[in-house]
Amino acid sequence: MTASQPKWFTPLRLLGIFCLTNLVVYLDRGLIASNGVNGSPRTEENPSGTGIQGDFNLSYFADGLLPAIFMVGLLLSSPVFAEAVKHCSAFRMLGWGMAVWSAAVVACGAAPNFGCLLAARAFVGVGEASFVALAAPFIDDFAPAAQKTRWFAAFYLCIPVGFAAGYIFGGLVSAVTTWRWAFVCEGLAMVPFVVFVLTAQPLSLKGSEPAGARRVSAVGKREKGHHRSQHYDRRSWRDVVREFLADVATVCRQRVWVSVCIAYTAYVAVLGVYAYWGPKAGRALFFGADDSGGSADLVFGGVTVITGVVGSVAGGLALDKMGSTLRNANLLCGVSTLAGCCFLLLAFTTSRTFAAFMGVFALGQLVIFLLQAPVAATGMWCVPPELRPLGASLTTVSIHLLGDVPSPPLVGLLQTRLAAGKDPGQAAQQWRISLSVCTLLLLLSGGMFLLAAAQSGPGSDFRDQPPQPQQVGRAGEGGGGEEEGGEGCGSGIGRRGSGCGEGVRGVAVGVGGGEGEGGLDGRPLLGEREGRVSSSSRFSGVEDLSE
């Protein structure tokens, strides 16, 4: 730890803080899907219904909008947070984003009507946008080089655990009081994190500007000999937009990133359906009117906790054992997704008892959760380091806009059509068809992960790479390849002829961390193929799509 880093900081302490925060964030996802909070619609047998569905008299389609609408805030905010951290303190932006999250979650509990509830869910996405874009790059910067995959596993296992805790918490709270208090409690639980991040000495992220600093425009021209001690230029909004579009183009030119993004989007679409409709389908298929929602919530929650923890940790350990290269990470993701798809289809099509269903379903979940840590690693390694927040942000936009935003309402609509005109027993059996159709998306996901593995260079295990001795300038001060007129960009050191100015393809990226920025980075040369590495992938392990 360098002298410029905060006194409160240790890598393990940072990981613990982020893991606890991730648990609360995803507890909200499970909470909104739990039978206790989400409830059941009004019927002739139960004219009042229960939970949110009963209080606001929602159809399945309208109910399916709840897990989707908060993505409006996320989709609008995620790219903004990702680009803004190049000019503002990433640590402080985490605090402001999660402050919005906390206030919006409490507003969900106070919503007087369905319209207000939808608006509050949209603002929940603003806070989640800051966290999903920035937490993983912090972990990538400060995790020990030999344990990065396991640290990602620890962080991402909080997703299934948080979902499951939400199922259980929603059922427990609704058993003793109204569903509204569940939202109020989780919103208040985030307040200590918000206060800490907004008041503690901030931690720096590679590519993020320390508080109060200004950058030279990345797309503007610098005079030769411009000294680093001079003041930064004030940039117009046009320069900011042009820089943002250039950064997006750089990320989207990476073949591996594109393939992984498509694969992960299909994967998340399936998980979104399981998370939202899984407890309800299990209750309808195996409990019917005899279960108030508690049994299905508790069983699904418990199975998701166990399979999520074991699968995430096993995936991280497996990748460490195989060798943490980009190709191995994608290969592990592809194989686990295809194998898990087979088990899940068997669960939906062949099981006749709840025990048999949950046994096979749990095995399928365990296998598909193996990719949680490897897919996080690919997201950090297949784009230039200073563009990691933007790459994570664009991936987040994709997996939600095309994944778990449309999938719950579409599956709800499919179930409504399939169940129309059938008696309750036959209508319940239609869940087998609805969920099986959705599960087929895992075939697309596995295929794209395997394609990404084929596109990845063999590389070498990053734990075996000696630290690079180069130093990194402050954000926006990368030294350009002046012998050929290139200009450095981001937080890296300009390589001869490979710096990125306006309209050029290469992005110069340094591998050493400055003070307070995580130290030296032992990242592998993952973009190597037959001795050829593109200028933009020399240190970041990427393959340029434009080549």
C-alpha positions as CSV (number, residue, x, y, z in Angstrom):
1,M,0.0,0.0,0.0
2,T,1.5,3.3,-1.0
3,A,1.6,6.4,1.1
4,S,-1.1,8.1,-1.0
5,Q,-3.7,5.4,-0.3
6,P,-6.2,6.0,2.4
7,K,-5.4,4.8,6.0
8,W,-8.6,2.8,6.0
9,F,-7.7,0.8,2.9
10,T,-6.6,-2.8,2.7
11,P,-7.4,-5.0,-0.3
12,L,-9.4,-7.5,1.8
13,R,-11.3,-4.7,3.5
14,L,-12.3,-3.2,0.1
15,L,-13.4,-6.6,-1.1
16,G,-15.5,-7.1,2.0
17,I,-17.2,-3.7,1.6
18,F,-18.0,-4.4,-2.0
19,C,-19.3,-7.9,-1.3
20,L,-21.7,-6.7,1.4
21,T,-22.9,-3.9,-0.9
22,N,-23.4,-6.4,-3.7
23,L,-25.5,-8.6,-1.4
24,V,-27.9,-5.7,-0.6
25,V,-28.1,-4.7,-4.3
26,Y,-29.1,-8.2,-5.4
27,L,-31.3,-8.8,-2.3
28,D,-33.5,-6.2,-3.9
29,R,-33.8,-8.2,-7.1
30,G,-34.8,-11.3,-5.2
31,L,-37.2,-9.3,-3.0
32,I,-39.2,-8.0,-5.9
33,A,-39.6,-11.5,-7.2
34,S,-40.5,-13.3,-4.0
35,N,-44.0,-14.6,-3.6
36,G,-44.2,-12.8,-0.2
37,V,-43.6,-9.4,-1.7
38,N,-44.7,-9.9,-5.3
39,G,-47.7,-11.9,-4.2
40,S,-50.5,-13.3,-6.4
41,P,-53.1,-11.7,-8.7
42,R,-56.8,-11.3,-7.8
43,T,-58.9,-14.3,-8.6
44,E,-62.4,-15.6,-7.9
45,E,-61.0,-17.8,-5.1
46,N,-59.0,-14.9,-3.7
47,P,-60.6,-11.6,-4.7
48,S,-58.0,-9.4,-2.9
49,G,-54.9,-11.2,-4.1
50,T,-51.7,-10.8,-2.2
51,G,-48.6,-8.6,-2.2
52,I,-47.9,-6.1,-5.0
53,Q,-50.0,-8.0,-7.6
54,G,-53.0,-8.0,-5.3
55,D,-52.7,-4.4,-4.0
56,F,-52.4,-2.9,-7.5
57,N,-54.5,-5.5,-9.4
58,L,-51.7,-6.4,-11.9
59,S,-51.8,-8.8,-14.8
60,Y,-48.8,-11.1,-15.3
61,F,-47.5,-8.8,-18.1
62,A,-47.8,-5.7,-15.9
63,D,-46.2,-7.5,-13.1
64,G,-43.3,-8.5,-15.4
65,L,-42.6,-4.8,-16.0
66,L,-41.4,-4.3,-12.4
67,P,-38.0,-6.1,-12.8
68,A,-37.6,-4.4,-16.2
69,I,-38.5,-0.8,-15.6
70,F,-35.6,0.0,-13.2
71,M,-33.4,-0.7,-16.2
72,V,-34.5,2.6,-17.7
73,G,-32.5,4.4,-15.0
74,L,-29.6,2.0,-15.4
75,L,-29.5,2.2,-19.2
76,L,-29.4,6.0,-19.1
77,S,-27.0,6.3,-16.2
78,S,-24.5,3.4,-16.8
79,P,-22.6,5.0,-19.8
80,V,-22.6,8.3,-18.0
81,F,-21.0,6.9,-14.9
82,A,-18.5,5.0,-16.9
83,E,-17.3,8.0,-18.9
84,A,-17.5,10.4,-16.0
85,V,-15.0,8.5,-13.9
86,K,-12.3,9.5,-16.4
87,H,-12.9,13.1,-15.1
88,C,-14.2,12.6,-11.6
89,S,-13.4,10.5,-8.5
90,A,-14.8,7.0,-9.1
91,F,-15.1,6.4,-5.4
92,R,-17.2,9.5,-4.8
93,M,-19.4,8.6,-7.8
94,L,-20.1,5.2,-6.2
95,G,-21.4,7.1,-3.1
96,W,-23.7,9.4,-5.0
97,G,-25.1,6.6,-7.2
98,M,-25.9,4.4,-4.2
99,A,-27.5,7.3,-2.4
100,V,-30.0,7.6,-5.2
101,W,-30.5,3.8,-5.0
102,S,-31.2,3.9,-1.3
103,A,-33.7,6.7,-1.6
104,A,-35.5,5.1,-4.6
105,V,-35.8,1.7,-2.8
106,V,-37.5,3.4,0.2
107,A,-39.8,5.2,-2.2
108,C,-40.8,1.8,-3.5
109,G,-42.2,0.9,-0.1
110,A,-44.0,4.2,0.1
111,A,-45.5,4.1,-3.4
112,P,-49.3,4.9,-3.3
113,N,-50.0,3.5,-6.8
114,F,-48.5,1.4,-9.5
115,G,-47.2,4.4,-11.5
116,C,-45.2,5.7,-8.6
117,L,-43.8,2.2,-8.0
118,L,-42.7,2.0,-11.6
119,A,-41.0,5.4,-11.3
120,A,-39.2,4.4,-8.1
121,R,-38.0,1.2,-9.7
122,A,-36.5,3.2,-12.6
123,F,-34.4,5.3,-10.2
124,V,-33.2,2.2,-8.5
125,G,-31.4,1.5,-11.7
126,V,-29.4,4.7,-11.4
127,G,-27.6,3.5,-8.3
128,E,-27.0,0.0,-9.7
129,A,-25.4,1.6,-12.7
130,S,-22.7,3.2,-10.6
131,F,-22.0,0.0,-8.8
132,V,-21.9,-2.5,-11.7
133,A,-19.7,-0.2,-13.7
134,L,-17.1,0.6,-11.0
135,A,-16.9,-2.2,-8.5
136,A,-15.3,-4.8,-10.7
137,P,-12.5,-2.5,-12.0
138,F,-11.6,-1.6,-8.3
139,I,-11.3,-5.3,-7.6
140,D,-9.2,-5.9,-10.7
141,D,-6.8,-3.1,-9.7
142,F,-6.3,-4.2,-6.1
143,A,-6.7,-8.0,-6.0
144,P,-3.5,-9.9,-5.6
145,A,-2.4,-11.1,-9.1
146,A,-2.4,-14.8,-8.2
147,Q,-5.9,-14.6,-6.7
148,K,-7.8,-12.3,-9.0
149,T,-10.2,-14.9,-10.3
150,R,-11.0,-16.1,-6.8
151,W,-11.7,-12.5,-5.7
152,F,-14.1,-12.1,-8.6
153,A,-15.7,-15.4,-7.5
154,A,-16.2,-14.0,-4.0
155,F,-17.7,-10.8,-5.4
156,Y,-20.0,-12.4,-7.9
157,L,-21.2,-15.2,-5.7
158,C,-23.0,-12.4,-3.8
159,I,-25.4,-12.2,-6.8
160,P,-27.1,-15.6,-6.3
161,V,-26.8,-15.3,-2.5
162,G,-28.4,-11.9,-2.7
163,F,-31.2,-13.1,-4.9
164,A,-31.9,-16.0,-2.6
165,A,-31.7,-13.8,0.5
166,G,-34.3,-11.6,-1.2
167,Y,-36.7,-14.5,-1.7
168,I,-36.3,-15.5,2.0
169,F,-36.4,-12.0,3.4
170,G,-39.5,-11.2,1.3
171,G,-41.3,-14.2,2.6
172,L,-40.4,-13.6,6.2
173,V,-41.3,-9.9,6.2
174,S,-44.7,-10.4,4.5
175,A,-45.5,-13.1,7.0
176,V,-45.5,-10.6,9.9
177,T,-46.2,-7.2,8.2
178,T,-46.9,-5.6,4.8
179,W,-44.5,-6.0,1.9
180,R,-43.7,-2.3,2.0
181,W,-41.5,-2.6,5.0
182,A,-39.2,-5.0,3.2
183,F,-38.2,-2.2,0.8
184,V,-37.8,0.3,3.6
185,C,-35.5,-2.0,5.5
186,E,-33.2,-2.7,2.6
187,G,-33.0,1.0,1.6
188,L,-31.9,1.8,5.1
189,A,-29.3,-1.0,5.1
190,M,-27.5,0.8,2.3
191,V,-27.1,4.1,4.2
192,P,-23.8,3.2,6.1
193,F,-22.1,2.4,2.7
194,V,-23.3,5.7,1.3
195,V,-22.1,7.7,4.2
196,F,-18.7,5.9,4.3
197,V,-18.0,6.4,0.5
198,L,-19.0,10.0,0.5
199,T,-17.0,11.0,3.6
200,A,-14.0,8.7,3.8
201,Q,-10.7,9.5,2.0
202,P,-11.3,8.3,-1.5
203,L,-9.5,5.5,-3.2
204,S,-8.2,6.0,-6.8
205,L,-9.1,3.8,-9.8
206,K,-6.8,3.5,-12.8
207,G,-8.2,5.8,-15.5
208,S,-10.3,7.7,-13.0
209,E,-9.4,11.3,-12.2
210,P,-8.7,12.2,-8.5
211,A,-11.1,14.7,-7.0
212,G,-10.4,18.3,-8.1
213,A,-8.2,17.4,-11.1
214,R,-8.8,18.3,-14.7
215,R,-7.7,16.5,-17.8
216,V,-6.3,17.6,-21.1
217,S,-8.9,16.8,-23.8
218,A,-8.2,13.3,-25.1
219,V,-9.3,14.4,-28.5
220,G,-7.7,17.8,-28.5
221,K,-4.2,18.5,-29.8
222,R,-1.4,18.9,-27.3
223,E,1.6,21.0,-28.1
224,K,4.9,19.1,-28.2
225,G,6.8,19.6,-25.0
226,H,3.6,20.3,-23.0
227,H,4.8,19.7,-19.4
228,R,2.8,17.5,-17.0
229,S,2.9,20.2,-14.3
230,Q,0.9,22.6,-16.4
231,H,-2.8,23.1,-15.8
232,Y,-5.4,21.0,-17.5
233,D,-7.5,22.5,-20.3
234,R,-11.2,23.1,-19.8
235,R,-13.0,20.9,-22.4
236,S,-16.3,21.6,-24.2
237,W,-19.2,19.2,-24.2
238,R,-18.4,18.4,-27.8
239,D,-15.0,17.2,-26.8
240,V,-16.5,15.0,-24.1
241,V,-19.0,13.5,-26.6
242,R,-16.4,12.9,-29.2
243,E,-14.1,11.2,-26.6
244,F,-17.0,9.1,-25.4
245,L,-17.9,8.0,-28.9
246,A,-14.3,7.2,-29.7
247,D,-14.1,5.1,-26.5
248,V,-17.2,3.2,-27.4
249,A,-15.9,2.5,-30.9
250,T,-12.6,1.2,-29.4
251,V,-14.5,-1.2,-27.1
252,C,-16.8,-2.4,-29.9
253,R,-13.9,-3.2,-32.2
254,Q,-12.7,-6.0,-29.9
255,R,-13.9,-9.3,-31.3
256,V,-13.7,-11.1,-28.0
257,W,-15.7,-8.5,-26.2
258,V,-18.5,-8.6,-28.8
259,S,-18.8,-12.4,-28.6
260,V,-18.7,-12.4,-24.8
261,C,-21.3,-9.6,-24.7
262,I,-23.7,-11.6,-26.9
263,A,-23.2,-14.8,-24.9
264,Y,-23.6,-13.1,-21.6
265,T,-26.8,-11.3,-22.8
266,A,-28.5,-14.6,-23.6
267,Y,-27.3,-16.1,-20.3
268,V,-28.7,-13.2,-18.3
269,A,-32.0,-13.3,-20.1
270,V,-32.5,-16.9,-18.9
271,L,-31.4,-16.0,-15.3
272,G,-33.8,-13.1,-15.3
273,V,-36.7,-15.5,-16.1
274,Y,-35.6,-18.0,-13.5
275,A,-35.2,-15.3,-10.8
276,Y,-38.6,-13.7,-11.4
277,W,-40.8,-16.6,-12.5
278,G,-39.0,-19.6,-10.9
279,P,-40.7,-19.5,-7.4
280,K,-44.1,-18.8,-9.0
281,A,-43.7,-21.6,-11.5
282,G,-42.6,-24.0,-8.8
283,R,-45.5,-23.2,-6.6
284,A,-48.0,-23.6,-9.5
285,L,-46.5,-26.9,-10.7
286,F,-46.1,-28.7,-7.4
287,F,-48.0,-26.9,-4.6
288,G,-51.0,-25.2,-6.2
289,A,-53.5,-23.7,-3.9
290,D,-52.0,-25.6,-0.9
291,D,-49.0,-23.3,-0.7
292,S,-49.1,-19.7,0.2
293,G,-45.8,-19.0,-1.4
294,G,-43.5,-19.6,1.6
295,S,-42.4,-23.2,0.7
296,A,-41.5,-22.3,-2.9
297,D,-39.7,-19.2,-1.8
298,L,-37.6,-20.9,0.9
299,V,-36.7,-23.9,-1.3
300,F,-35.8,-21.8,-4.4
301,G,-33.9,-19.4,-2.1
302,G,-31.9,-22.1,-0.4
303,V,-31.0,-23.9,-3.6
304,T,-29.9,-20.7,-5.2
305,V,-27.7,-19.8,-2.3
306,I,-26.0,-23.2,-2.3
307,T,-25.5,-23.6,-6.0
308,G,-24.5,-19.9,-6.4
309,V,-21.8,-20.1,-3.7
310,V,-20.5,-23.5,-4.7
311,G,-20.7,-22.8,-8.4
312,S,-19.0,-19.4,-8.3
313,V,-16.2,-20.5,-6.1
314,A,-15.7,-23.7,-8.1
315,G,-15.6,-21.7,-11.3
316,G,-12.9,-19.4,-9.9
317,L,-10.8,-22.3,-8.7
318,A,-11.2,-24.1,-11.9
319,L,-9.9,-21.2,-14.0
320,D,-7.0,-20.7,-11.7
321,K,-6.2,-24.4,-12.1
322,M,-6.6,-24.3,-15.9
323,G,-4.5,-21.1,-16.2
324,S,-6.1,-17.7,-16.1
325,T,-6.0,-16.9,-19.8
326,L,-8.7,-15.3,-21.8
327,R,-9.1,-18.4,-24.0
328,N,-9.5,-20.7,-20.9
329,A,-12.0,-18.3,-19.3
330,N,-14.2,-18.3,-22.4
331,L,-13.8,-22.1,-22.8
332,L,-15.0,-22.7,-19.3
333,C,-18.0,-20.4,-19.8
334,G,-19.0,-22.1,-23.0
335,V,-18.8,-25.7,-21.7
336,S,-20.5,-25.0,-18.4
337,T,-23.4,-23.1,-20.1
338,L,-24.1,-25.9,-22.6
339,A,-23.9,-28.6,-20.0
340,G,-26.1,-26.7,-17.6
341,C,-28.7,-26.2,-20.4
342,C,-29.1,-30.0,-20.7
343,F,-29.8,-30.5,-17.0
344,L,-32.2,-27.6,-16.9
345,L,-34.2,-28.8,-19.9
346,L,-34.5,-32.2,-18.2
347,A,-35.8,-30.6,-15.0
348,F,-38.6,-28.8,-16.9
349,T,-39.6,-31.6,-19.2
350,T,-39.3,-34.9,-17.2
351,S,-39.7,-34.2,-13.5
352,R,-43.0,-35.2,-11.9
353,T,-42.3,-34.4,-8.2
354,F,-41.0,-31.3,-6.6
355,A,-38.0,-33.2,-5.1
356,A,-37.0,-34.6,-8.5
357,F,-37.5,-31.2,-10.1
358,M,-35.4,-29.3,-7.6
359,G,-32.6,-32.0,-7.7
360,V,-32.1,-31.7,-11.4
361,F,-32.7,-28.0,-11.5
362,A,-30.1,-27.5,-8.7
363,L,-27.6,-29.5,-10.7
364,G,-28.2,-27.3,-13.8
365,Q,-27.9,-24.1,-11.7
366,L,-24.7,-25.3,-10.2
367,V,-23.1,-25.9,-13.6
368,I,-24.2,-22.6,-15.1
369,F,-23.0,-20.7,-12.1
370,L,-19.5,-21.9,-12.8
371,L,-19.1,-19.0,-15.2
372,Q,-19.7,-16.2,-12.7
373,A,-16.0,-15.5,-12.0
374,P,-14.6,-16.4,-15.5
375,V,-17.0,-14.1,-17.3
376,A,-16.1,-11.2,-14.9
377,A,-12.4,-11.8,-15.7
378,T,-13.1,-11.7,-19.5
379,G,-14.8,-8.4,-19.1
380,M,-11.8,-6.9,-17.4
381,W,-9.2,-8.5,-19.7
382,C,-10.7,-8.0,-23.2
383,V,-10.7,-4.2,-23.2
384,P,-8.0,-1.6,-22.6
385,P,-7.6,-1.1,-18.8
386,E,-8.7,2.5,-18.8
387,L,-11.9,1.5,-20.6
388,R,-12.9,-1.2,-18.2
389,P,-15.7,0.8,-16.6
390,L,-17.1,1.7,-20.1
391,G,-16.7,-1.9,-21.2
392,A,-18.6,-3.1,-18.1
393,S,-21.2,-0.4,-18.6
394,L,-21.8,-1.3,-22.3
395,T,-22.1,-5.0,-21.3
396,T,-24.5,-4.1,-18.6
397,V,-26.6,-2.1,-21.0
398,S,-26.7,-5.1,-23.4
399,I,-27.5,-7.8,-20.9
400,H,-30.3,-5.8,-19.5
401,L,-31.7,-4.1,-22.5
402,L,-31.7,-7.3,-24.6
403,G,-31.6,-9.8,-21.7
404,D,-33.4,-9.6,-18.4
405,V,-35.5,-6.5,-19.3
406,P,-37.6,-8.1,-22.1
407,S,-37.4,-11.8,-21.0
408,P,-39.7,-11.7,-17.8
409,P,-42.6,-9.9,-19.5
410,L,-42.2,-11.9,-22.7
411,V,-42.3,-15.2,-20.8
412,G,-45.2,-13.9,-18.7
413,L,-47.0,-13.1,-22.0
414,L,-46.2,-16.5,-23.4
415,Q,-47.5,-18.2,-20.2
416,T,-50.7,-16.1,-20.4
417,R,-51.3,-17.2,-23.9
418,L,-50.5,-20.9,-23.2
419,A,-52.7,-21.0,-20.1
420,A,-55.7,-19.2,-21.7
421,G,-58.9,-21.3,-21.6
422,K,-57.4,-24.1,-19.6
423,D,-58.3,-25.3,-16.1
424,P,-55.9,-24.4,-13.3
425,G,-54.1,-27.7,-13.4
426,Q,-53.5,-27.6,-17.1
427,A,-52.6,-23.9,-17.0
428,A,-49.9,-24.7,-14.3
429,Q,-48.3,-27.3,-16.5
430,Q,-47.8,-24.7,-19.2
431,W,-44.9,-23.4,-17.1
432,R,-42.9,-26.3,-18.3
433,I,-43.2,-25.2,-21.9
434,S,-42.6,-21.5,-21.1
435,L,-39.4,-22.1,-19.1
436,S,-38.1,-24.7,-21.6
437,V,-38.4,-22.3,-24.5
438,C,-36.5,-19.6,-22.5
439,T,-33.8,-22.1,-21.5
440,L,-32.9,-22.8,-25.2
441,L,-31.2,-19.4,-25.2
442,L,-28.4,-21.0,-23.2
443,L,-27.5,-22.9,-26.5
444,L,-26.8,-19.5,-28.1
445,S,-24.9,-18.4,-25.0
446,G,-22.6,-21.4,-24.9
447,G,-21.9,-21.2,-28.7
448,M,-20.9,-17.6,-28.5
449,F,-18.6,-18.3,-25.5
450,L,-16.9,-21.0,-27.5
451,L,-16.5,-18.6,-30.4
452,A,-14.9,-16.1,-28.1
453,A,-12.5,-18.8,-26.9
454,A,-11.6,-19.5,-30.6
455,Q,-11.0,-15.7,-31.1
456,S,-8.8,-15.4,-28.0
457,G,-5.1,-15.8,-28.3
458,P,-3.4,-18.5,-26.2
459,G,-1.7,-15.9,-24.0
460,S,-0.2,-17.0,-20.8
461,D,-1.3,-17.2,-17.2
462,F,-1.1,-13.6,-15.8
463,R,0.2,-14.9,-12.5
464,D,3.4,-16.0,-14.3
465,Q,4.0,-12.5,-15.8
466,P,6.6,-10.4,-14.1
467,P,5.5,-6.9,-13.1
468,Q,6.1,-4.3,-15.9
469,P,8.5,-1.5,-14.8
470,Q,6.8,1.3,-16.7
471,Q,5.2,4.2,-14.9
472,V,1.9,5.6,-15.7
473,G,1.1,9.3,-16.1
474,R,-2.0,10.8,-14.7
475,A,-5.2,10.3,-16.7
476,G,-5.1,12.0,-20.0
477,E,-1.3,12.5,-19.8
478,G,-0.1,9.4,-21.7
479,G,3.0,10.3,-23.6
480,G,2.3,10.1,-27.3
481,G,4.5,8.4,-29.9
482,E,5.8,11.7,-31.0
483,E,8.2,10.2,-33.4
484,E,5.2,9.3,-35.5
485,G,2.9,12.0,-34.3
486,G,0.7,9.8,-32.0
487,E,-0.8,11.1,-28.9
488,G,-1.3,9.1,-25.6
489,C,-4.7,8.6,-24.4
490,G,-6.4,7.5,-21.1
491,S,-4.0,6.5,-18.3
492,G,-1.4,4.8,-20.3
493,I,2.0,5.4,-21.7
494,G,2.1,6.3,-25.3
495,R,3.8,3.6,-27.4
496,R,5.6,4.6,-30.5
497,G,3.0,5.1,-33.2
498,S,0.3,3.4,-31.2
499,G,-1.2,6.2,-29.1
500,C,-4.7,7.1,-29.9
501,G,-5.6,10.5,-31.0
502,E,-8.8,11.5,-32.8
503,G,-9.8,8.8,-35.2
504,V,-6.9,6.4,-34.8
505,R,-7.4,2.8,-33.9
506,G,-4.8,2.1,-31.3
507,V,-5.2,2.8,-27.7
508,A,-2.0,3.1,-25.7
509,V,-2.4,1.5,-22.3
510,G,0.2,1.4,-19.5
511,V,0.5,-1.5,-17.2
512,G,1.9,0.0,-14.1
513,G,-0.2,1.8,-11.5
514,G,0.7,5.2,-10.2
515,E,0.4,6.1,-6.6
516,G,-3.0,5.2,-5.1
517,E,-3.9,3.3,-8.3
518,G,-3.2,-0.3,-7.3
519,G,0.4,-0.6,-8.2
520,L,1.9,-2.6,-11.0
521,D,-0.5,-4.8,-13.1
522,G,0.6,-8.3,-14.0
523,R,-2.0,-8.7,-16.7
524,P,-1.1,-11.3,-19.3
525,L,-0.6,-10.6,-23.0
526,L,-3.9,-12.3,-23.8
527,G,-4.2,-10.9,-27.3
528,E,-1.2,-12.7,-28.7
529,R,-1.7,-14.9,-31.7
530,E,1.1,-16.3,-33.8
531,G,3.4,-13.6,-32.4
532,R,1.2,-10.8,-33.6
533,V,-0.4,-8.4,-31.1
534,S,-2.4,-5.3,-32.2
535,S,-1.3,-2.0,-30.9
536,S,-4.5,-1.7,-28.8
537,S,-4.1,-5.1,-27.2
538,R,-0.4,-5.2,-26.4
539,F,-1.1,-4.8,-22.7
540,S,-4.8,-5.5,-22.5
541,G,-5.3,-8.9,-24.0
542,V,-7.7,-7.9,-26.8
543,E,-8.0,-8.6,-30.4
544,D,-9.0,-5.6,-32.6
545,L,-12.1,-6.3,-34.7
546,S,-10.9,-3.9,-37.3
547,E,-7.9,-6.0,-38.2
